Amino acid sequence: MDWAPLIGECACRSVSRNPDGSWQDTVDMTWRFKYIMNGWAVQDETLKTDGSYAGSIRQYIADSTSWYVHYYSSGGPTATLPAWEGNKNEDGDIILYRDQTAPNGMQGDFKITFSDISDAGFRWKGEWVDKTRSVFYPTWYINCKKNREPTNDKQRSQLLSQIAQFSKEVVAGNAKAVAAMYTEDGKIFPGGRRIMEGREVLEDYWTPGENAKISYHKITPEEIKFLGDYAYDFGYYEGKTTQADGNISDWAGKYVIVWKRVGEEWQIYLDIWNRI
């Protein structure tokens, strides 16, 4: 979740040094972050008003407990992408390093710092530092403010509609329609059972029994949040089961759902719940 607050689009102001040490004019840019590889990595791209473009792929490697960031740009295409390594510190800053020799031959690193990270935006600084971390030479600053997606209200309405449709199909006993609301690799985490995956398996799970029927089902989200092509909501659910003999039992619980945008539709990727 280190990059979660950055997911989406930011309006940024970028200023960097000239080779002679003077500062260039400030350039406006757009910086977009999104999850890729089914949420296991982050890809970003920067679009500057001066016509230059760049991007990175950020992947966490557990064995080294570090992020590895591979950078590419329109101004310097290369067959081998440079890589930065680092992670998030106790102050909440994300710091990355890459070996870089200074023009005078001194050994050091180019250090990148993401700071003041929040849902409102972040600050970015690029600087050369020596290996003893006693000499610092800033070369680039970027300040970013998060663009509030005007489509969030529309997406929220779509998600609420999907939630209501889910309950409707459950009550109707339409297991095929319920399973179709999950991604093709959707997973459920029913209590006391192993993780179940895939629409065929989920259709079988949601198929009503012969002697009982869910006669009422309602989901009440407590929070909905969008993270690029993913979203999550959590809250409470309640329902009634009517037995063949007419007896009715009430039940309720809490849940967390992770959604994934597939084309223009939000589908359930992960679904976990338990009774209360």
Short mmCIF file of the C-alpha atoms (twelve columns), coordinates in Angstrom:
data_MODEL
# 
_entry.id   MODEL 
# 
loop_
_atom_site.group_PDB 
_atom_site.id 
_atom_site.type_symbol 
_atom_site.label_atom_id 
_atom_site.label_alt_id 
_atom_site.label_comp_id 
_atom_site.label_asym_id 
_atom_site.label_seq_id 
_atom_site.Cartn_x 
_atom_site.Cartn_y 
_atom_site.Cartn_z 
_atom_site.pdbx_PDB_model_num 
ATOM 1   C CA . MET A 1   0.000   0.000   0.000   1 
ATOM 2   C CA . ASP A 2   3.038   2.328   -0.139  1 
ATOM 3   C CA . TRP A 3   1.854   3.869   -3.410  1 
ATOM 4   C CA . ALA A 4   -1.906  3.771   -2.732  1 
ATOM 5   C CA . PRO A 5   -2.323  7.542   -2.065  1 
ATOM 6   C CA . LEU A 6   -0.635  8.282   -5.412  1 
ATOM 7   C CA . ILE A 7   -2.946  6.113   -7.508  1 
ATOM 8   C CA . GLY A 8   -4.844  8.354   -9.903  1 
ATOM 9   C CA . GLU A 9   -3.834  11.603  -11.553 1 
ATOM 10  C CA . CYS A 10  -1.971  14.649  -10.243 1 
ATOM 11  C CA . ALA A 11  -1.389  18.131  -11.621 1 
ATOM 12  C CA . CYS A 12  2.278   18.940  -11.002 1 
ATOM 13  C CA . ARG A 13  4.856   21.709  -11.340 1 
ATOM 14  C CA . SER A 14  8.369   20.578  -12.277 1 
ATOM 15  C CA . VAL A 15  11.641  22.535  -12.158 1 
ATOM 16  C CA . SER A 16  15.117  21.124  -12.848 1 
ATOM 17  C CA . ARG A 17  18.690  22.382  -13.161 1 
ATOM 18  C CA . ASN A 18  20.585  23.216  -16.328 1 
ATOM 19  C CA . PRO A 19  24.072  21.704  -16.783 1 
ATOM 20  C CA . ASP A 20  25.577  25.068  -15.715 1 
ATOM 21  C CA . GLY A 21  23.774  24.882  -12.366 1 
ATOM 22  C CA . SER A 22  21.062  27.442  -13.122 1 
ATOM 23  C CA . TRP A 23  17.407  26.517  -12.859 1 
ATOM 24  C CA . GLN A 24  15.121  26.027  -15.865 1 
ATOM 25  C CA . ASP A 25  11.664  27.542  -16.127 1 
ATOM 26  C CA . THR A 26  8.953   25.684  -14.240 1 
ATOM 27  C CA . VAL A 27  7.020   23.233  -16.424 1 
ATOM 28  C CA . ASP A 28  3.455   22.018  -15.849 1 
ATOM 29  C CA . MET A 29  2.985   18.276  -16.044 1 
ATOM 30  C CA . THR A 30  0.462   15.538  -15.419 1 
ATOM 31  C CA . TRP A 31  1.560   12.504  -13.395 1 
ATOM 32  C CA . ARG A 32  -0.607  9.366   -13.463 1 
ATOM 33  C CA . PHE A 33  -0.212  6.243   -11.327 1 
ATOM 34  C CA . LYS A 34  -2.077  2.956   -11.756 1 
ATOM 35  C CA . TYR A 35  -1.855  -0.646  -10.572 1 
ATOM 36  C CA . ILE A 36  -0.708  -3.290  -13.071 1 
ATOM 37  C CA . MET A 37  0.032   -7.028  -12.927 1 
ATOM 38  C CA . ASN A 38  -3.197  -7.646  -11.033 1 
ATOM 39  C CA . GLY A 39  -2.137  -5.215  -8.320  1 
ATOM 40  C CA . TRP A 40  1.407   -6.556  -7.813  1 
ATOM 41  C CA . ALA A 41  3.123   -3.542  -9.397  1 
ATOM 42  C CA . VAL A 42  2.575   0.140   -10.120 1 
ATOM 43  C CA . GLN A 43  3.072   1.910   -13.428 1 
ATOM 44  C CA . ASP A 44  3.249   5.672   -13.809 1 
ATOM 45  C CA . GLU A 45  3.639   8.166   -16.613 1 
ATOM 46  C CA . THR A 46  4.454   11.876  -16.749 1 
ATOM 47  C CA . LEU A 47  3.179   14.113  -19.521 1 
ATOM 48  C CA . LYS A 48  4.841   17.529  -19.671 1 
ATOM 49  C CA . THR A 49  3.584   20.599  -21.488 1 
ATOM 50  C CA . ASP A 50  7.016   20.943  -23.132 1 
ATOM 51  C CA . GLY A 51  6.299   17.728  -25.052 1 
ATOM 52  C CA . SER A 52  8.508   15.330  -23.092 1 
ATOM 53  C CA . TYR A 53  7.188   12.091  -21.649 1 
ATOM 54  C CA . ALA A 54  8.479   9.526   -19.175 1 
ATOM 55  C CA . GLY A 55  7.321   6.629   -17.056 1 
ATOM 56  C CA . SER A 56  8.288   3.927   -14.591 1 
ATOM 57  C CA . ILE A 57  7.329   0.442   -13.520 1 
ATOM 58  C CA . ARG A 58  7.554   -0.056  -9.751  1 
ATOM 59  C CA . GLN A 59  7.714   -3.609  -8.429  1 
ATOM 60  C CA . TYR A 60  8.174   -4.776  -4.838  1 
ATOM 61  C CA . ILE A 61  10.497  -7.758  -4.320  1 
ATOM 62  C CA . ALA A 62  9.842   -9.410  -0.966  1 
ATOM 63  C CA . ASP A 63  13.187  -11.212 -0.798  1 
ATOM 64  C CA . SER A 64  15.014  -7.891  -0.541  1 
ATOM 65  C CA . THR A 65  12.095  -6.001  1.085   1 
ATOM 66  C CA . SER A 66  12.647  -3.235  -1.454  1 
ATOM 67  C CA . TRP A 67  10.952  -1.480  -4.340  1 
ATOM 68  C CA . TYR A 68  12.688  -1.602  -7.729  1 
ATOM 69  C CA . VAL A 69  11.798  1.203   -10.104 1 
ATOM 70  C CA . HIS A 70  12.607  0.928   -13.819 1 
ATOM 71  C CA . TYR A 71  12.561  4.276   -15.605 1 
ATOM 72  C CA . TYR A 72  12.111  5.150   -19.283 1 
ATOM 73  C CA . SER A 73  11.637  8.419   -21.180 1 
ATOM 74  C CA . SER A 74  11.007  9.828   -24.637 1 
ATOM 75  C CA . GLY A 75  14.159  11.931  -24.362 1 
ATOM 76  C CA . GLY A 76  16.550  9.048   -23.767 1 
ATOM 77  C CA . PRO A 77  15.288  5.710   -25.107 1 
ATOM 78  C CA . THR A 78  17.557  2.819   -24.171 1 
ATOM 79  C CA . ALA A 79  17.659  -0.960  -24.509 1 
ATOM 80  C CA . THR A 80  18.482  -1.303  -20.800 1 
ATOM 81  C CA . LEU A 81  16.278  0.520   -18.327 1 
ATOM 82  C CA . PRO A 82  17.978  2.163   -15.327 1 
ATOM 83  C CA . ALA A 83  16.698  0.974   -11.959 1 
ATOM 84  C CA . TRP A 84  16.334  2.627   -8.542  1 
ATOM 85  C CA . GLU A 85  16.045  0.663   -5.297  1 
ATOM 86  C CA . GLY A 86  14.504  1.653   -1.970  1 
ATOM 87  C CA . ASN A 87  11.469  1.594   0.271   1 
ATOM 88  C CA . LYS A 88  9.279   3.585   2.633   1 
ATOM 89  C CA . ASN A 89  10.855  4.925   5.824   1 
ATOM 90  C CA . GLU A 90  9.403   5.529   9.294   1 
ATOM 91  C CA . ASP A 91  8.492   9.114   8.371   1 
ATOM 92  C CA . GLY A 92  6.305   7.898   5.520   1 
ATOM 93  C CA . ASP A 93  8.698   9.060   2.784   1 
ATOM 94  C CA . ILE A 94  9.572   6.738   -0.096  1 
ATOM 95  C CA . ILE A 95  13.306  6.967   -0.828  1 
ATOM 96  C CA . LEU A 96  15.059  5.371   -3.801  1 
ATOM 97  C CA . TYR A 97  18.746  5.254   -4.808  1 
ATOM 98  C CA . ARG A 98  20.738  4.499   -7.942  1 
ATOM 99  C CA . ASP A 99  24.527  4.582   -8.392  1 
ATOM 100 C CA . GLN A 100 25.669  7.747   -10.139 1 
ATOM 101 C CA . THR A 101 29.148  9.225   -10.526 1 
ATOM 102 C CA . ALA A 102 29.355  13.010  -10.277 1 
ATOM 103 C CA . PRO A 103 30.957  15.036  -13.128 1 
ATOM 104 C CA . ASN A 104 34.076  15.467  -10.942 1 
ATOM 105 C CA . GLY A 105 34.434  11.697  -10.572 1 
ATOM 106 C CA . MET A 106 33.105  11.465  -7.003  1 
ATOM 107 C CA . GLN A 107 31.184  8.266   -6.328  1 
ATOM 108 C CA . GLY A 108 27.609  8.660   -5.161  1 
ATOM 109 C CA . ASP A 109 23.942  8.022   -5.865  1 
ATOM 110 C CA . PHE A 110 21.034  9.792   -7.418  1 
ATOM 111 C CA . LYS A 111 18.453  9.935   -4.636  1 
ATOM 112 C CA . ILE A 112 14.714  10.258  -5.232  1 
ATOM 113 C CA . THR A 113 12.404  11.214  -2.366  1 
ATOM 114 C CA . PHE A 114 8.607   11.148  -2.339  1 
ATOM 115 C CA . SER A 115 7.501   13.163  0.717   1 
ATOM 116 C CA . ASP A 116 4.355   14.731  2.209   1 
ATOM 117 C CA . ILE A 117 2.413   11.844  0.670   1 
ATOM 118 C CA . SER A 118 -1.346  12.075  1.188   1 
ATOM 119 C CA . ASP A 119 -4.624  11.787  -0.681  1 
ATOM 120 C CA . ALA A 120 -4.151  15.484  -1.554  1 
ATOM 121 C CA . GLY A 121 -0.814  15.024  -3.351  1 
ATOM 122 C CA . PHE A 122 2.928   14.718  -2.714  1 
ATOM 123 C CA . ARG A 123 6.351   16.308  -3.172  1 
ATOM 124 C CA . TRP A 124 9.182   14.809  -5.218  1 
ATOM 125 C CA . LYS A 125 12.876  15.655  -5.063  1 
ATOM 126 C CA . GLY A 126 15.796  14.380  -7.115  1 
ATOM 127 C CA . GLU A 127 19.324  15.033  -5.839  1 
ATOM 128 C CA . TRP A 128 22.865  13.712  -6.099  1 
ATOM 129 C CA . VAL A 129 24.348  12.502  -2.789  1 
ATOM 130 C CA . ASP A 130 27.784  11.117  -1.978  1 
ATOM 131 C CA . LYS A 131 28.240  7.661   -0.469  1 
ATOM 132 C CA . THR A 132 28.721  9.094   3.043   1 
ATOM 133 C CA . ARG A 133 25.409  10.976  2.715   1 
ATOM 134 C CA . SER A 134 27.160  14.217  3.737   1 
ATOM 135 C CA . VAL A 135 27.093  16.027  0.357   1 
ATOM 136 C CA . PHE A 136 23.735  16.818  -1.273  1 
ATOM 137 C CA . TYR A 137 23.106  18.547  -4.603  1 
ATOM 138 C CA . PRO A 138 19.395  18.936  -5.539  1 
ATOM 139 C CA . THR A 139 18.753  18.868  -9.275  1 
ATOM 140 C CA . TRP A 140 14.991  18.493  -9.634  1 
ATOM 141 C CA . TYR A 141 11.816  19.372  -7.710  1 
ATOM 142 C CA . ILE A 142 8.232   18.382  -8.483  1 
ATOM 143 C CA . ASN A 143 5.163   19.413  -6.448  1 
ATOM 144 C CA . CYS A 144 1.918   17.566  -7.157  1 
ATOM 145 C CA . LYS A 145 -1.731  18.022  -6.230  1 
ATOM 146 C CA . LYS A 146 -4.237  15.240  -6.737  1 
ATOM 147 C CA . ASN A 147 -6.885  15.775  -9.380  1 
ATOM 148 C CA . ARG A 148 -10.234 14.842  -7.927  1 
ATOM 149 C CA . GLU A 149 -11.831 12.550  -10.444 1 
ATOM 150 C CA . PRO A 150 -15.085 14.063  -11.659 1 
ATOM 151 C CA . THR A 151 -16.133 10.520  -12.550 1 
ATOM 152 C CA . ASN A 152 -15.990 9.308   -8.943  1 
ATOM 153 C CA . ASP A 153 -19.683 10.074  -8.394  1 
ATOM 154 C CA . LYS A 154 -20.533 8.118   -11.522 1 
ATOM 155 C CA . GLN A 155 -18.291 5.222   -10.463 1 
ATOM 156 C CA . ARG A 156 -19.824 5.213   -7.003  1 
ATOM 157 C CA . SER A 157 -23.297 5.009   -8.537  1 
ATOM 158 C CA . GLN A 158 -22.149 2.126   -10.731 1 
ATOM 159 C CA . LEU A 159 -20.748 0.279   -7.730  1 
ATOM 160 C CA . LEU A 160 -23.897 0.821   -5.648  1 
ATOM 161 C CA . SER A 161 -25.960 -0.432  -8.573  1 
ATOM 162 C CA . GLN A 162 -23.793 -3.567  -8.776  1 
ATOM 163 C CA . ILE A 163 -24.176 -4.133  -5.035  1 
ATOM 164 C CA . ALA A 164 -27.960 -3.869  -5.265  1 
ATOM 165 C CA . GLN A 165 -27.999 -6.163  -8.315  1 
ATOM 166 C CA . PHE A 166 -25.918 -8.738  -6.446  1 
ATOM 167 C CA . SER A 167 -28.532 -8.934  -3.655  1 
ATOM 168 C CA . LYS A 168 -31.336 -9.121  -6.221  1 
ATOM 169 C CA . GLU A 169 -29.746 -12.076 -8.025  1 
ATOM 170 C CA . VAL A 170 -28.974 -13.860 -4.747  1 
ATOM 171 C CA . VAL A 171 -32.642 -13.626 -3.695  1 
ATOM 172 C CA . ALA A 172 -33.749 -14.764 -7.165  1 
ATOM 173 C CA . GLY A 173 -31.514 -17.824 -6.815  1 
ATOM 174 C CA . ASN A 174 -29.818 -16.949 -10.103 1 
ATOM 175 C CA . ALA A 175 -26.401 -18.431 -9.380  1 
ATOM 176 C CA . LYS A 176 -25.164 -17.971 -12.959 1 
ATOM 177 C CA . ALA A 177 -25.883 -14.231 -12.828 1 
ATOM 178 C CA . VAL A 178 -24.236 -13.948 -9.401  1 
ATOM 179 C CA . ALA A 179 -21.090 -15.710 -10.655 1 
ATOM 180 C CA . ALA A 180 -21.001 -13.422 -13.710 1 
ATOM 181 C CA . MET A 181 -20.619 -10.422 -11.388 1 
ATOM 182 C CA . TYR A 182 -17.147 -11.684 -10.431 1 
ATOM 183 C CA . THR A 183 -14.048 -11.378 -12.610 1 
ATOM 184 C CA . GLU A 184 -13.033 -14.529 -14.465 1 
ATOM 185 C CA . ASP A 185 -10.425 -15.114 -11.739 1 
ATOM 186 C CA . GLY A 186 -12.676 -13.830 -8.942  1 
ATOM 187 C CA . LYS A 187 -12.225 -15.355 -5.506  1 
ATOM 188 C CA . ILE A 188 -14.428 -15.782 -2.442  1 
ATOM 189 C CA . PHE A 189 -13.326 -16.470 1.129   1 
ATOM 190 C CA . PRO A 190 -16.270 -18.178 2.853   1 
ATOM 191 C CA . GLY A 191 -15.860 -18.828 6.555   1 
ATOM 192 C CA . GLY A 192 -14.401 -22.199 7.492   1 
ATOM 193 C CA . ARG A 193 -13.584 -23.115 3.887   1 
ATOM 194 C CA . ARG A 194 -10.681 -22.802 1.480   1 
ATOM 195 C CA . ILE A 195 -10.437 -19.958 -1.023  1 
ATOM 196 C CA . MET A 196 -12.698 -20.630 -4.018  1 
ATOM 197 C CA . GLU A 197 -11.873 -19.266 -7.474  1 
ATOM 198 C CA . GLY A 198 -13.404 -19.071 -10.937 1 
ATOM 199 C CA . ARG A 199 -16.929 -18.479 -12.186 1 
ATOM 200 C CA . GLU A 200 -17.850 -22.154 -12.547 1 
ATOM 201 C CA . VAL A 201 -16.839 -22.860 -8.944  1 
ATOM 202 C CA . LEU A 202 -18.604 -19.713 -7.722  1 
ATOM 203 C CA . GLU A 203 -21.789 -20.579 -9.611  1 
ATOM 204 C CA . ASP A 204 -21.844 -23.925 -7.855  1 
ATOM 205 C CA . TYR A 205 -21.314 -22.206 -4.486  1 
ATOM 206 C CA . TRP A 206 -24.173 -19.741 -5.014  1 
ATOM 207 C CA . THR A 207 -26.628 -22.368 -6.313  1 
ATOM 208 C CA . PRO A 208 -29.473 -22.587 -3.738  1 
ATOM 209 C CA . GLY A 209 -30.050 -25.815 -1.829  1 
ATOM 210 C CA . GLU A 210 -33.201 -27.854 -2.362  1 
ATOM 211 C CA . ASN A 211 -34.577 -27.315 1.139   1 
ATOM 212 C CA . ALA A 212 -33.758 -23.655 1.759   1 
ATOM 213 C CA . LYS A 213 -33.913 -20.349 -0.082  1 
ATOM 214 C CA . ILE A 214 -32.455 -16.918 0.653   1 
ATOM 215 C CA . SER A 215 -35.589 -14.788 0.786   1 
ATOM 216 C CA . TYR A 216 -33.964 -11.484 1.741   1 
ATOM 217 C CA . HIS A 217 -30.470 -10.068 1.183   1 
ATOM 218 C CA . LYS A 218 -29.128 -6.565  1.740   1 
ATOM 219 C CA . ILE A 219 -25.611 -5.089  1.649   1 
ATOM 220 C CA . THR A 220 -24.846 -1.775  3.352   1 
ATOM 221 C CA . PRO A 221 -21.418 -0.286  2.495   1 
ATOM 222 C CA . GLU A 222 -19.697 1.750   5.207   1 
ATOM 223 C CA . GLU A 223 -16.974 3.045   2.865   1 
ATOM 224 C CA . ILE A 224 -16.208 2.965   -0.852  1 
ATOM 225 C CA . LYS A 225 -12.814 4.014   -2.220  1 
ATOM 226 C CA . PHE A 226 -11.466 4.053   -5.771  1 
ATOM 227 C CA . LEU A 227 -7.811  3.289   -6.592  1 
ATOM 228 C CA . GLY A 228 -7.462  3.594   -10.354 1 
ATOM 229 C CA . ASP A 229 -8.770  0.393   -11.951 1 
ATOM 230 C CA . TYR A 230 -9.451  -1.088  -8.507  1 
ATOM 231 C CA . ALA A 231 -11.866 -0.150  -5.754  1 
ATOM 232 C CA . TYR A 232 -12.874 -1.540  -2.400  1 
ATOM 233 C CA . ASP A 233 -15.853 -1.312  -0.127  1 
ATOM 234 C CA . PHE A 234 -16.594 -2.723  3.289   1 
ATOM 235 C CA . GLY A 235 -19.608 -2.768  5.539   1 
ATOM 236 C CA . TYR A 236 -22.382 -5.044  6.729   1 
ATOM 237 C CA . TYR A 237 -24.810 -7.493  5.182   1 
ATOM 238 C CA . GLU A 238 -28.033 -9.052  6.416   1 
ATOM 239 C CA . GLY A 239 -30.494 -11.603 5.166   1 
ATOM 240 C CA . LYS A 240 -33.159 -14.221 5.795   1 
ATOM 241 C CA . THR A 241 -33.267 -17.883 4.855   1 
ATOM 242 C CA . THR A 242 -36.636 -19.584 4.386   1 
ATOM 243 C CA . GLN A 243 -36.632 -23.325 4.964   1 
ATOM 244 C CA . ALA A 244 -38.843 -25.773 3.080   1 
ATOM 245 C CA . ASP A 245 -41.005 -26.155 6.205   1 
ATOM 246 C CA . GLY A 246 -41.627 -22.392 6.318   1 
ATOM 247 C CA . ASN A 247 -39.242 -21.581 9.173   1 
ATOM 248 C CA . ILE A 248 -37.285 -18.354 8.672   1 
ATOM 249 C CA . SER A 249 -33.841 -17.673 10.118  1 
ATOM 250 C CA . ASP A 250 -32.203 -14.236 10.241  1 
ATOM 251 C CA . TRP A 251 -28.471 -13.659 9.839   1 
ATOM 252 C CA . ALA A 252 -26.014 -10.791 9.456   1 
ATOM 253 C CA . GLY A 253 -22.304 -10.194 9.045   1 
ATOM 254 C CA . LYS A 254 -19.518 -7.922  7.889   1 
ATOM 255 C CA . TYR A 255 -17.612 -7.992  4.599   1 
ATOM 256 C CA . VAL A 256 -14.817 -6.553  2.447   1 
ATOM 257 C CA . ILE A 257 -14.966 -6.570  -1.361  1 
ATOM 258 C CA . VAL A 258 -12.180 -5.630  -3.785  1 
ATOM 259 C CA . TRP A 259 -13.543 -4.591  -7.177  1 
ATOM 260 C CA . LYS A 260 -11.741 -4.523  -10.518 1 
ATOM 261 C CA . ARG A 261 -12.728 -2.458  -13.528 1 
ATOM 262 C CA . VAL A 262 -13.121 -4.691  -16.574 1 
ATOM 263 C CA . GLY A 263 -13.842 -2.557  -19.609 1 
ATOM 264 C CA . GLU A 264 -16.608 -0.191  -18.500 1 
ATOM 265 C CA . GLU A 265 -17.919 -2.492  -15.758 1 
ATOM 266 C CA . TRP A 266 -16.940 -3.006  -12.119 1 
ATOM 267 C CA . GLN A 267 -16.645 -6.685  -11.217 1 
ATOM 268 C CA . ILE A 268 -15.873 -8.404  -7.920  1 
ATOM 269 C CA . TYR A 269 -12.282 -9.642  -7.690  1 
ATOM 270 C CA . LEU A 270 -12.031 -10.587 -3.983  1 
ATOM 271 C CA . ASP A 271 -14.990 -11.198 -1.657  1 
ATOM 272 C CA . ILE A 272 -14.600 -12.035 2.043   1 
ATOM 273 C CA . TRP A 273 -17.236 -12.086 4.757   1 
ATOM 274 C CA . ASN A 274 -18.087 -13.563 8.144   1 
ATOM 275 C CA . ARG A 275 -21.127 -13.680 10.403  1 
ATOM 276 C CA . ILE A 276 -21.645 -11.508 13.481  1 
# 
